[in-house]
């Protein structure tokens, strides 16, 4: 009997990243209220959300392992999650313009007997952006399902001057560290 990975996430980016490194998985969506995790600490926020998501999904057999994750952007002690509307997206991108911010992901892997949780931080610097660039970008559909209102893997890439850390963490899953942790569970 081979071990099976269950992805407790609806994120298309997390699915794409696991497929990129040829890790087969089954998706089971967690049903949690993310608004119940109230903290200004981005590390604690992503850890708690990853834990809640991972624990909200049930095992169907003993050879299953659950992977859950959450990602937020933090700028000057303020957490930027997904924007609620265009005004929110404009405010986020304007705040990030010409400055450095951090992207935090919390990841949990759990079996029926063990849980591993870790966080990864990547620093991202944006070029200074014009009002026209911000207005144009926020008129696209891209910002609205992404923490911090941008996607580094698509149009938002043109805003990024440099990064320090794991690029894939900014996409939504610190892939290299995740794969190494999955090795401990004989998944990869």
C-alpha positions as CSV (number, residue, x, y, z in Angstrom):
1,X,0.0,0.0,0.0
2,X,1.5,3.3,-1.1
3,X,1.2,6.5,0.9
4,X,-1.3,9.1,-0.4
5,X,-1.0,12.9,-0.1
6,X,-4.2,14.8,0.5
7,X,-4.0,18.5,-0.3
8,X,-6.2,20.5,2.0
9,X,-6.3,23.6,-0.1
10,X,-8.4,25.1,-2.9
11,X,-5.4,27.1,-4.2
12,X,-4.7,26.5,-7.9
13,X,-1.2,27.6,-7.4
14,X,-0.5,25.0,-4.7
15,X,-1.9,22.4,-7.0
16,X,0.3,23.5,-9.9
17,X,3.4,23.5,-7.7
18,X,2.9,19.9,-6.5
19,X,2.3,18.9,-10.1
20,X,5.5,20.7,-11.2
21,X,7.5,18.4,-9.0
22,X,5.4,15.3,-9.9
23,X,3.9,14.7,-6.5
24,X,0.5,13.0,-6.9
25,X,-2.2,14.2,-4.6
26,X,-5.9,14.2,-4.0
27,X,-7.6,17.4,-3.1
28,X,-10.0,17.7,-0.1
29,X,-11.2,21.1,0.7
30,X,-11.2,22.2,4.3
31,X,-14.2,24.0,5.7
32,X,-13.0,26.6,8.1
33,X,-13.8,30.2,9.0
34,X,-10.5,32.0,8.4
35,X,-11.8,35.1,10.1
36,X,-11.6,33.4,13.5
37,X,-7.8,33.6,13.5
38,X,-7.2,37.2,14.7
39,X,-3.6,38.2,15.2
40,X,-1.3,40.9,13.8
41,X,1.6,38.4,13.9
42,X,2.0,37.0,10.4
43,X,3.9,33.9,11.5
44,X,1.2,33.1,14.1
45,X,-1.5,33.8,11.5
46,X,-0.2,31.4,8.8
47,X,0.7,28.7,11.4
48,X,-2.8,28.8,12.9
49,X,-4.5,28.8,9.5
50,X,-2.4,25.9,8.2
51,X,-3.2,24.0,11.4
52,X,-6.9,24.6,11.2
53,X,-7.1,23.8,7.5
54,X,-5.1,20.5,8.0
55,X,-7.2,19.4,11.0
56,X,-10.5,20.2,9.2
57,X,-9.8,17.4,6.7
58,X,-10.5,13.8,7.7
59,X,-8.4,10.7,7.0
60,X,-10.1,8.0,5.0
61,X,-7.3,5.5,5.3
62,X,-4.2,5.0,7.5
63,X,-1.8,5.6,4.6
64,X,-3.0,9.1,4.0
65,X,-1.0,12.3,4.8
66,X,-2.5,15.7,4.8
67,X,-0.8,18.9,3.5
68,X,-2.2,22.3,4.3
69,X,-0.8,25.8,3.9
70,X,-1.6,29.5,4.2
71,X,0.2,32.5,2.9
72,X,0.1,36.2,3.8
73,X,2.0,39.4,2.9
74,X,3.3,41.6,5.7
75,X,4.3,45.2,5.3
76,X,5.2,47.5,8.2
77,X,3.5,45.3,10.8
78,X,0.3,45.1,8.7
79,X,-1.0,41.8,7.3
80,X,-2.2,41.9,3.7
81,X,-4.5,39.0,2.8
82,X,-6.6,38.8,-0.3
83,X,-8.1,42.2,-1.2
84,X,-11.8,42.6,-0.7
85,X,-12.3,44.9,-3.6
86,X,-10.5,47.2,-6.0
87,X,-10.0,50.0,-3.5
88,X,-8.4,47.5,-1.1
89,X,-6.1,46.2,-3.9
90,X,-5.1,49.7,-4.9
91,X,-4.2,50.5,-1.3
92,X,-2.1,47.3,-0.9
93,X,-0.2,47.7,-4.2
94,X,0.4,51.4,-3.4
95,X,1.8,50.6,0.0
96,X,4.1,47.9,-1.4
97,X,5.3,50.3,-4.2
98,X,9.0,51.1,-3.9
99,X,9.4,49.2,-0.6
100,X,10.3,45.8,0.8
101,X,7.7,43.5,2.2
102,X,7.7,39.9,3.5
103,X,5.7,36.9,2.4
104,X,5.0,34.3,5.1
105,X,3.7,30.8,4.5
106,X,2.8,28.3,7.1
107,X,2.7,24.6,6.1
108,X,1.4,21.6,8.0
109,X,1.9,18.0,7.1
110,X,0.1,15.5,9.3
111,X,-0.3,11.7,9.6
112,X,-2.6,10.0,12.0
113,X,0.3,10.0,14.5
114,X,2.4,13.0,13.8
115,X,2.1,16.7,12.8
116,X,4.9,18.8,11.4
117,X,4.4,22.6,11.0
118,X,6.9,25.1,9.7
119,X,7.0,28.7,8.4
120,X,9.0,30.2,5.6
121,X,9.6,33.9,5.0
122,X,10.7,35.6,1.7
123,X,11.5,39.3,1.4
124,X,10.3,41.0,-1.8
125,X,11.2,44.4,-3.0
126,X,8.9,46.3,-5.5
127,X,10.0,48.9,-7.9
128,X,8.4,52.3,-7.4
129,X,5.1,52.1,-9.3
130,X,3.1,54.9,-11.0
131,X,-0.5,55.5,-10.2
132,X,-1.3,54.5,-13.8
133,X,0.5,51.1,-13.4
134,X,-1.4,50.4,-10.2
135,X,-4.8,51.4,-11.7
136,X,-4.1,49.3,-14.8
137,X,-3.1,46.3,-12.8
138,X,-6.0,46.5,-10.3
139,X,-8.4,46.6,-13.3
140,X,-7.3,43.1,-14.2
141,X,-8.7,40.0,-12.5
142,X,-5.3,39.0,-11.1
143,X,-5.0,40.7,-7.7
144,X,-8.3,39.5,-6.2
145,X,-7.4,35.9,-5.2
146,X,-3.9,36.6,-4.0
147,X,-2.4,37.7,-0.7
148,X,-1.0,41.1,-1.0
149,X,-3.0,41.7,-4.2
150,X,-0.4,40.5,-6.6
151,X,0.8,37.3,-8.4
152,X,4.6,37.1,-8.7
153,X,4.1,34.2,-11.2
154,X,2.1,36.3,-13.6
155,X,1.5,39.9,-14.4
156,X,2.7,41.0,-10.9
157,X,6.2,39.8,-11.8
158,X,6.8,43.2,-13.5
159,X,6.6,45.0,-10.1
160,X,9.3,42.8,-8.4
161,X,12.8,44.4,-8.3
162,X,14.3,41.5,-6.3
163,X,13.6,38.8,-3.8
164,X,15.6,37.2,-1.0
165,X,14.4,33.7,-0.2
166,X,12.2,31.1,-1.8
167,X,10.4,32.3,-4.9
168,X,7.8,29.5,-4.6
169,X,6.9,30.7,-1.1
170,X,5.7,33.9,-2.8
171,X,3.7,31.8,-5.2
172,X,2.0,30.1,-2.2
173,X,4.0,27.0,-1.2
174,X,7.7,26.9,-0.2
175,X,8.2,24.0,-2.5
176,X,11.8,22.9,-1.7
177,X,11.2,22.8,2.1
178,X,7.8,21.1,1.6
179,X,9.3,18.3,-0.5
180,X,12.0,17.7,2.1
181,X,9.4,17.5,4.9
182,X,7.3,15.1,2.7
183,X,10.3,12.9,2.4
184,X,10.1,12.2,6.1
185,X,6.6,10.8,5.5
186,X,7.7,8.7,2.6
187,X,5.6,10.7,0.2
188,X,8.2,11.7,-2.4
